[in-house]
Amino acid sequence: MFQDDAKSKFGVTQVASSGMNAAILDWLNTYRGNPPWLKVYADSNDPIKTIGFAKTVCSETARLVTLAIGINVSGGARGAWLQKQVNKALYPRLRSWVEYGAACGTVIFKPNGQGIDVVTPDRFMVTECDSNHKITGIVFQDSYMDGDDHYTKLEYHRFRKVVTALPDGTGSTEQTVYQISTKTFFSKDAGTLGREIPIASTKWADIQPEVQIVKNNDDRIDSMLFGVFTMPMANSIDFDSPLGMSIFADAMQEMEDLDVGYSRNVEEIDNSNTIELLDDTLIQMDGKKAKNSGRIHLPSHVKNVFGNGMQTFYQQIDRPLKTDMRKIGINQQLSFIGFKCGYSDGYFVFDNQHQMATATQVEADDRRTIQLIKDIRDNLRSAMDDTIYAMSVFADLYDLAPAGTYKTDYSFGDITYNYEEDRTRWYQLMVQGVVPKWMYLVKFEGFSEDEAKAVVAETEQASEQQQLFSQIDQQQKAGQKEAD
């Protein structure tokens, strides 16, 4: 519906293939806990359940990517305003947005003049891109409900050349502008776009239907007014698409196998009761033999059978669990999934005992993981650069902050960080006098800077007094020895 609506209202078509759209839908459903293979097994006599491992992979990826992230915007009043927007609209939700990006392959950080929206691929349609696969045309969809009424907004962003005739009639000038066309619609049915209505009739009343944006000096806008965050893996479904692949796109089959293995293991545990086969002549009720006494309700693990001849019959059948063997298979699938998602072999394991390792060992073992996170961080930094630039353009457009330049610096946490190893290293540096004692107390012992400096000063004063008393004591002993 969205694609057809955009085509009919703006005369544009999307650049993504039908195969890419289908893949994105599968990734979204898998991330949400409804992978396509559930329906396949549900229609069979052997249904399975999912453990939702796709979300686990995306969540862990987002955690590592945003670990101890720092975004510092400097540069006078403009930089201060942008830093405030980053702190308010970007920081609090960035980890969740990175998780969505890992799941969908692509998300867009879209400033709206008051904050930032995150837009997943099911709510935008790329209409143009340049030779570097950078988006140059896109339609966004947004919607809300008011009672039973459905309101939808389609917002078309692109660069456009505008020819303006000179006042004296001697010619014309050509200028490239950033144009945003917005249309709003009303419907009683969530499945249809409905009829077009004035923007003033919706909650988006403060938006102009047509906006042309240029810089203050009439220069062209440098980039689209949003940031595009993609996973670094190459798109193997649509080579010409500017969209990224889900981090688990290549591991869909392995995640299906993992769900099957897990379900079979749980099913075996649920059905692991011992089975007892018992002849009806051995069954008693109220102290009497139960033969011909009517229907008897037996425990689920007891099965009533007929014995051979006149002799009684009883047999116990034990069903040993194969949990250890199944665990090996589950770990094999987890290893396949992790590797196909870009992680080091063995990063994801089930019920495994981890031993303490030094940071050097971790770095050696997790080279692949480290490279994956670095590549994703590079893409995130680029997306945030474009997002902050877009906020700066909106600041010019709506006079939200004084004009001026700014500079953005990023910092990320070390995923190989080992607290105890770092603490030992700092302690050695403190003993050697390389770093002051108060700094060690602040970093590892929970002191404030003032408290730490006071403690160190008191300790050093006590040490000096002790040395003085020791010297006096030695002098007194030496004098007593000479007197004797």
Salt bridges, closest charged atoms under 4 A:
ASP43 OD2 - LYS39 NZ 3.23
ASP46 OD2 - ARG264 NH2 2.66
GLU60 OE2 - ARG63 NH2 2.75
GLU99 OE2 - LYS55 NZ 2.76
ASP149 OD1 - LYS188 NZ 2.50
GLU155 OE2 - LYS110 NZ 2.98
GLU155 OE1 - LYS153 NZ 3.18
GLU155 OE2 - HIS157 NE2 2.66
GLU174 OE2 - LYS161 NZ 3.93
GLU196 OE2 - LYS183 NZ 3.92
ASP222 OD2 - LYS215 NZ 3.13
GLU254 OE2 - LYS340 NZ 3.06
GLU267 OE1 - ARG264 NH1 3.97
GLU268 OE1 - ARG326 NE 2.56
GLU276 OE2 - HIS301 ND1 2.76
ASP351 OD2 - LYS327 NZ 3.05
ASP378 OD2 - LYS374 NZ 2.95
ASP378 OD1 - ARG381 NH1 2.99
ASP396 OD1 - ARG78 NH2 2.66
ASP422 OD1 - ARG425 NH2 2.88
GLU445 OE2 - ARG423 NH2 2.59
GLU449 OE2 - LYS453 NZ 2.85
ASP473 OD2 - LYS477 NZ 3.37
